[in-house]
Amino acid sequence: MTAGADYLKEQARNAAELRLRKAATFLSLNVKTPIFQKRMGKGATSVLVRLEWPGVVKVIDPDTGEILAVSVSSNPSLLRSDFVPTVPALAGKSHGGA
């Protein structure tokens, strides 16, 4: 391939990257609600599973709204490294009967 063809391909790729960045900004400004949300499980062990922009999965306690887990963007099965879940015993909360 000639240098001219390589240059044109590079310019087309740069234009596509710019369009994609603008589209991502547009989405982040306009997606105000979860993309998807559904209750998973039944009874006391159920949780809300929510997909938010930009591809972040959150697991939420439906009764308290507490966030139980947050994924890495676009990798729903990988816990975000800076997420620290609440430890009920350390927070002074008691879960369960009595």
Residue frames relative to the residue before (quaternion, step in Angstrom):
aa qw qx qy qz dx dy dz
M 1.0000 0.0000 0.0000 0.0000 0.00 0.00 0.00
T 0.4708 -0.6904 0.4733 0.2786 3.55 -1.03 0.73
A 0.6457 -0.5150 0.3958 0.4015 3.53 -1.28 0.39
G 0.6237 0.5502 -0.3363 0.4418 3.60 1.05 -0.73
A 0.6618 0.4901 -0.3035 0.4792 3.60 0.97 -0.81
D 0.6278 0.5246 -0.3304 0.4706 3.58 1.02 -0.75
Y 0.6394 0.5271 -0.3165 0.4616 3.56 0.98 -0.86
L 0.6724 0.4969 -0.2994 0.4597 3.59 0.90 -0.91
K 0.6380 0.5107 -0.3280 0.4738 3.59 1.03 -0.75
E 0.6414 0.5220 -0.3207 0.4618 3.56 1.00 -0.83
Q 0.6576 0.5033 -0.3070 0.4690 3.59 0.96 -0.83
A 0.6392 0.5106 -0.3258 0.4739 3.59 1.01 -0.76
R 0.6468 0.5056 -0.3179 0.4743 3.59 1.00 -0.77
N 0.6357 0.5211 -0.3285 0.4652 3.60 0.96 -0.80
A 0.6491 0.5068 -0.3145 0.4721 3.59 0.98 -0.82
A 0.6451 0.5101 -0.3197 0.4705 3.61 1.01 -0.79
E 0.6404 0.5163 -0.3233 0.4677 3.60 0.99 -0.80
L 0.6445 0.5118 -0.3186 0.4703 3.60 0.97 -0.81
R 0.6401 0.5165 -0.3218 0.4689 3.60 0.95 -0.86
L 0.6648 0.5074 -0.3005 0.4585 3.57 0.95 -0.89
R 0.6385 0.5128 -0.3280 0.4710 3.62 0.97 -0.79
K 0.6538 0.4991 -0.3106 0.4765 3.59 0.98 -0.83
A 0.6431 0.5137 -0.3195 0.4695 3.60 1.00 -0.78
A 0.6427 0.5156 -0.3201 0.4676 3.59 0.99 -0.80
T 0.6395 0.5046 -0.3223 0.4821 3.59 0.99 -0.78
F 0.6329 0.5345 -0.3179 0.4611 3.57 0.97 -0.88
L 0.6620 0.4995 -0.3026 0.4698 3.58 0.92 -0.89
S 0.6781 0.5002 -0.3100 0.4404 3.57 0.82 -0.94
L 0.6688 0.4873 -0.2995 0.4749 3.60 1.11 -0.57
N 0.7781 0.3883 -0.1712 0.4632 3.58 1.10 -0.65
V 0.6253 0.4897 -0.3596 0.4898 3.62 1.16 -0.31
K 0.0458 -0.8469 0.5291 -0.0280 3.55 -0.20 1.30
T 0.7429 0.3185 -0.1937 0.5560 3.59 1.16 -0.42
P 0.6579 -0.4753 0.3606 0.4596 3.59 -1.19 0.21
I 0.5067 -0.6288 0.4978 0.3164 3.54 -1.11 0.68
F 0.7779 -0.0175 0.0568 0.6256 3.55 1.11 -0.79
Q 0.1079 0.7693 -0.6275 0.0522 3.56 -1.10 0.70
K 0.1468 0.7790 -0.5967 0.1244 3.53 -0.90 0.94
R 0.4859 -0.6402 0.5118 0.3035 3.53 -1.16 0.67
M 0.1375 -0.7729 0.6164 0.0612 3.57 -0.97 0.93
G 0.7861 0.2531 -0.2221 0.5183 3.56 -0.78 1.03
K 0.3499 -0.7222 0.5602 0.2055 3.53 -1.36 0.03
G 0.8199 0.2776 -0.1890 0.4637 3.51 -1.24 0.49
A 0.8435 -0.2196 0.1639 0.4619 3.51 -1.27 -0.64
T 0.6963 0.4674 -0.2862 0.4634 3.61 1.13 -0.45
S 0.4691 0.6894 -0.4519 0.3169 3.61 1.21 -0.02
V 0.1141 -0.7633 0.6338 0.0513 3.54 -1.28 0.58
L 0.4157 -0.6401 0.5647 0.3141 3.54 -1.31 0.24
V 0.1535 -0.7498 0.6366 0.0950 3.55 -1.00 0.85
R 0.0289 -0.8228 0.5652 -0.0523 3.53 -0.63 1.16
L 0.1875 -0.7437 0.6320 0.1106 3.56 -1.02 0.88
E 0.0439 -0.8078 0.5870 -0.0300 3.54 -0.65 1.17
W 0.5914 -0.5388 0.4546 0.3915 3.53 -1.30 0.32
P 0.6872 -0.2280 -0.6898 -0.0070 1.81 -1.82 1.68
G 0.8193 -0.2103 0.0949 0.5249 3.59 0.32 1.21
V 0.4219 0.6857 -0.4759 0.3540 3.58 1.10 0.69
V 0.2177 -0.7561 0.6044 0.1250 3.56 -0.93 0.94
K 0.0731 -0.7747 0.6274 0.0309 3.55 -0.96 0.95
V 0.1960 -0.7254 0.6479 0.1250 3.54 -1.14 0.77
I 0.0571 -0.8354 0.5431 -0.0617 3.54 -0.61 1.23
D 0.4479 -0.6393 0.5518 0.2936 3.55 -1.11 0.74
P 0.3826 -0.7660 0.4623 0.2307 3.61 -0.53 1.11
D 0.6589 0.5170 -0.3122 0.4484 3.61 1.15 -0.48
T 0.8033 0.2935 -0.1326 0.5010 3.57 0.89 -0.92
G 0.4167 -0.7021 0.4726 0.3318 3.57 1.17 -0.53
E 0.4177 0.7156 -0.4607 0.3180 3.57 1.30 0.04
I 0.3717 -0.7072 0.5575 0.2257 3.55 -0.99 0.89
L 0.2378 -0.8131 0.5248 0.0825 3.54 -0.63 1.23
A 0.7852 -0.0513 0.0491 0.6151 3.58 1.20 -0.54
V 0.0794 -0.7680 0.6345 0.0363 3.56 -1.20 0.66
S 0.3243 -0.7714 0.5181 0.1770 3.56 -0.82 0.99
V 0.5876 -0.4832 0.5033 0.4097 3.45 -1.45 0.09
S 0.5853 -0.5802 0.4287 0.3701 3.59 -1.06 0.68
S 0.8589 0.0695 -0.1119 0.4949 3.55 -0.91 1.07
N 0.6971 0.3380 -0.2967 0.5583 3.60 1.18 0.45
P 0.1888 -0.8681 0.4477 0.1012 3.58 0.35 1.28
S 0.7167 0.4448 -0.2725 0.4628 3.62 1.10 -0.41
L 0.6429 0.4985 -0.3251 0.4822 3.60 1.28 0.06
L 0.3867 -0.7337 0.5187 0.2079 3.58 -0.65 1.18
R 0.5030 -0.6479 0.4810 0.3096 3.56 -0.94 0.93
S 0.5290 -0.6933 0.3927 0.2921 3.59 -0.77 1.03
D 0.7277 0.4197 -0.2563 0.4780 3.61 1.04 -0.60
F 0.4889 0.6570 -0.4450 0.3623 3.62 1.25 0.11
V 0.0590 -0.7765 0.6273 0.0048 3.56 -0.88 1.02
P 0.2738 -0.7840 0.5321 0.1653 3.61 -0.38 1.17
T 0.5588 -0.5789 0.4756 0.3556 3.52 -1.26 0.49
V 0.2112 -0.7380 0.6271 0.1321 3.57 -1.00 0.84
P 0.4130 -0.7573 0.4371 0.2548 3.62 -0.24 1.25
A 0.6644 0.5136 -0.3205 0.4383 3.62 0.89 -0.83
L 0.7002 0.4466 -0.2705 0.4869 3.59 1.09 -0.65
A 0.6791 0.4846 -0.2867 0.4709 3.58 1.22 -0.47
G 0.5185 -0.6625 0.4049 0.3582 3.57 1.28 -0.02
K 0.5112 0.6265 -0.4244 0.4076 3.54 1.24 0.38
S 0.1758 -0.7551 0.6142 0.1473 3.53 -1.14 0.53
H 0.1336 -0.7718 0.6198 0.0479 3.54 -0.86 1.03
G 0.6954 0.4454 -0.3391 0.4506 3.51 -1.02 0.76
G 0.7162 -0.5019 0.3117 0.3716 3.53 -1.35 0.12
A 0.4435 0.6530 -0.5715 0.2243 3.51 -1.49 0.15
